[in-house]
Amino acid sequence: MATERRRGAKRKAGPGAKALAYALPFLAAGATLLSRGLFPIVVTVAVLAGFLAFVRAYYGANPAFTVDPAAIVIRGNATLTREQVLQNFGLDRPVNGFDLVRGDLVARLRRQSPLIKNVTMTYQPGRTLELWVEERTPLARLAGTPLPLVVDEEGVCFIYPRPRDAYPEIGGFDLPEQLAPGTHLPPNLRCMLHLIAATASPDWRLPGTVARVFLLSDEPDDGLRVTLRDGRKIVIAWPGMATETGASDAMLRRLANVGKALRQPSLAGKRHFNAMAADAVSVSD
């Protein structure tokens, strides 16, 4: 009977008992220091040890802070499924909520899945763990890649599991060998993204959807060839296009000019538009 009572007591040991067990080595070390007359150090060590032991036992071993996968709420994920997030990042089994908050889950989500732009986490002890996922939005697809790579407005490349045909295609350049999911499109090529993003805006939208944007040569400063889905082609260039970090006034000015030319009834049937100049658009069949 005495043995059974001891076993029962052991089974019922809670966080407080575990905290004491963790603290005993520190207390022993403190006693040694005390015997040597180092009282201030003993007090500091004892207080710190007790606090750390309490935190470790209370928050790490307390079942009240265990989060079941069914209690994890994931929001904002339009492409990644709930099951993918849970399985890929080890959330398919009970976990300690505080371990997740203190861990690198958010960093791993961003690193291992370039499709994810940002993640925020909210943990309510005893209730739920919420992950708010912000996925990247494709802006264009890359031509000539064996992987279904797309790129967003920040130049980040990632695999997009949904159909990509509706997105403009960019190309005409040699793809860097290291280009892979999670890498960035070289800065000198991002003028292509600036143009596509601008034409998606109501203020600079062209009368025709952009289908392709290709470099005219190996040098981005030489200009771009823009092909609309109706077959019309636009040659365009502007100063500083290989070094700009966003939509420049020079680019927007040319887009406004070419937009007016494309809308003119007298130019219906024309297929080629040259917007190299700042204030004029030349047109040919």
ChimeraX attribute file (.defattr): number of C-alpha atoms within 10 A of each C-alpha:
attribute: neighborCount
match mode: 1-to-1
recipient: residues
	/A:1	6
	/A:2	7
	/A:3	8
	/A:4	9
	/A:5	10
	/A:6	11
	/A:7	11
	/A:8	11
	/A:9	11
	/A:10	11
	/A:11	9
	/A:12	10
	/A:13	10
	/A:14	15
	/A:15	20
	/A:16	14
	/A:17	15
	/A:18	17
	/A:19	21
	/A:20	15
	/A:21	14
	/A:22	18
	/A:23	20
	/A:24	15
	/A:25	12
	/A:26	18
	/A:27	18
	/A:28	12
	/A:29	13
	/A:30	20
	/A:31	15
	/A:32	12
	/A:33	17
	/A:34	15
	/A:35	10
	/A:36	9
	/A:37	10
	/A:38	13
	/A:39	14
	/A:40	11
	/A:41	13
	/A:42	21
	/A:43	14
	/A:44	12
	/A:45	17
	/A:46	20
	/A:47	14
	/A:48	14
	/A:49	20
	/A:50	19
	/A:51	14
	/A:52	15
	/A:53	22
	/A:54	21
	/A:55	14
	/A:56	16
	/A:57	21
	/A:58	19
	/A:59	18
	/A:60	17
	/A:61	16
	/A:62	15
	/A:63	14
	/A:64	14
	/A:65	21
	/A:66	20
	/A:67	24
	/A:68	17
	/A:69	16
	/A:70	12
	/A:71	13
	/A:72	18
	/A:73	14
	/A:74	16
	/A:75	13
	/A:76	12
	/A:77	15
	/A:78	10
	/A:79	14
	/A:80	15
	/A:81	10
	/A:82	14
	/A:83	10
	/A:84	12
	/A:85	18
	/A:86	15
	/A:87	11
	/A:88	12
	/A:89	13
	/A:90	12
	/A:91	19
	/A:92	16
	/A:93	11
	/A:94	13
	/A:95	16
	/A:96	18
	/A:97	23
	/A:98	16
	/A:99	14
	/A:100	16
	/A:101	14
	/A:102	8
	/A:103	11
	/A:104	10
	/A:105	17
	/A:106	17
	/A:107	11
	/A:108	11
	/A:109	19
	/A:110	17
	/A:111	14
	/A:112	13
	/A:113	17
	/A:114	20
	/A:115	27
	/A:116	20
	/A:117	15
	/A:118	15
	/A:119	17
	/A:120	10
	/A:121	15
	/A:122	13
	/A:123	17
	/A:124	12
	/A:125	14
	/A:126	13
	/A:127	14
	/A:128	19
	/A:129	21
	/A:130	16
	/A:131	19
	/A:132	15
	/A:133	22
	/A:134	16
	/A:135	19
	/A:136	20
	/A:137	16
	/A:138	21
	/A:139	21
	/A:140	27
	/A:141	25
	/A:142	21
	/A:143	19
	/A:144	15
	/A:145	13
	/A:146	7
	/A:147	13
	/A:148	18
	/A:149	22
	/A:150	27
	/A:151	26
	/A:152	19
	/A:153	18
	/A:154	17
	/A:155	21
	/A:156	21
	/A:157	26
	/A:158	26
	/A:159	18
	/A:160	20
	/A:161	12
	/A:162	8
	/A:163	8
	/A:164	17
	/A:165	10
	/A:166	12
	/A:167	18
	/A:168	24
	/A:169	23
	/A:170	23
	/A:171	18
	/A:172	17
	/A:173	16
	/A:174	8
	/A:175	14
	/A:176	9
	/A:177	6
	/A:178	8
	/A:179	15
	/A:180	17
	/A:181	21
	/A:182	19
	/A:183	14
	/A:184	17
	/A:185	20
	/A:186	13
	/A:187	13
	/A:188	16
	/A:189	21
	/A:190	23
	/A:191	26
	/A:192	25
	/A:193	23
	/A:194	22
	/A:195	21
	/A:196	26
	/A:197	18
	/A:198	19
	/A:199	21
	/A:200	14
	/A:201	10
	/A:202	8
	/A:203	10
	/A:204	19
	/A:205	17
	/A:206	21
	/A:207	15
	/A:208	16
	/A:209	17
	/A:210	24
	/A:211	19
	/A:212	22
	/A:213	24
	/A:214	19
	/A:215	21
	/A:216	19
	/A:217	13
	/A:218	11
	/A:219	13
	/A:220	22
	/A:221	19
	/A:222	17
	/A:223	23
	/A:224	26
	/A:225	20
	/A:226	26
	/A:227	22
	/A:228	19
	/A:229	13
	/A:230	12
	/A:231	13
	/A:232	17
	/A:233	19
	/A:234	23
	/A:235	22
	/A:236	23
	/A:237	22
	/A:238	22
	/A:239	16
	/A:240	15
	/A:241	24
	/A:242	19
	/A:243	14
	/A:244	15
	/A:245	14
	/A:246	17
	/A:247	17
	/A:248	17
	/A:249	11
	/A:250	15
	/A:251	23
	/A:252	18
	/A:253	17
	/A:254	23
	/A:255	22
	/A:256	17
	/A:257	17
	/A:258	26
	/A:259	18
	/A:260	13
	/A:261	22
	/A:262	23
	/A:263	13
	/A:264	9
	/A:265	8
	/A:266	9
	/A:267	13
	/A:268	10
	/A:269	11
	/A:270	14
	/A:271	17
	/A:272	17
	/A:273	21
	/A:274	18
	/A:275	26
	/A:276	21
	/A:277	15
	/A:278	16
	/A:279	11
	/A:280	13
	/A:281	20
	/A:282	14
	/A:283	16
	/A:284	10
	/A:285	9
